[in-house]
Amino acid sequence: MFESERKELVEKLKERKISDNLVLDAFIRVERHLFLPKALESHAYRDVALPIGFGQTISQPFTVAFMTQELKLEKGAKVLEIGTGSGYQAAILVEMGMRVFSIERQYDIYARTREFFDQKHIQALLKLGDGTIGWEEFAPFDGIIVTAGSPSIPTSLKKQLAVGKKLVIPVGDKNSQILTIITKVDESSFIQKEIPSFTFVPLIGREGWES
Ligand code: SAH
């Protein structure tokens, strides 16, 4: 279903400088409409964020593609996602051949996505909890992606990133954030690249916003 819509979406992503074939192929294969409430299915391949219930959203496809491309992952990489939400971003990473670990703080969202992943045999390790403190047990990660807006960069996430790898996180106030891409040069030094004007729902937790 919706195959031609998915192809059109991928063409739009290419026009906006998404060129990583691993990312583009995943967008062809992952069926975004399955990650949405039934009533919104027909809007799934528009390049917009959409509500998924519980006050949360599925990110805009361009944003998912852009952030994923910025991680510069190689197949088999161990990736941590903060903010599982609908599971779409996690499913894109799984489709790309990554080992995915994803944390969600809201029980209802976590439970629904977990059931959906089981049903569809999407192989990712999901956890209920505060992602701002990372997932120590499986660190270090070859990439960390935060899909909610944070007031600052959580120290735990910088610690749990492997040397030479990237953390992609929106940082700013609650209305607008700068997409911040951090490369860990060695245990204590980082290079930072910033791309303005993104809008995410807030990252709530010990190293994020207060609830
Ligand atoms: N990646 C998701 C985007 C979901 S929106 C997708 O593809 O659909 C961001 C999600 O982050 C929300 O579900 C929200 O509940 C969750 N979130 C906010 N703060 C969090 C935290 N500290 N730890 C884990 N999840 C968090």
Boltz pocket constraint, residues with backbone or C-beta under 6 A from the ligand:
constraints:
  - pocket:
      binder: B
      contacts: [[A, 56], [A, 57], [A, 58], [A, 59], [A, 82], [A, 83], [A, 84], [A, 85], [A, 86], [A, 87], [A, 88], [A, 89], [A, 90], [A, 103], [A, 104], [A, 105], [A, 106], [A, 109], [A, 129], [A, 130], [A, 131], [A, 132], [A, 147], [A, 148], [A, 201], [A, 202], [A, 203], [A, 204], [A, 205], [A, 206], [A, 208]]
      max_distance: 6.0
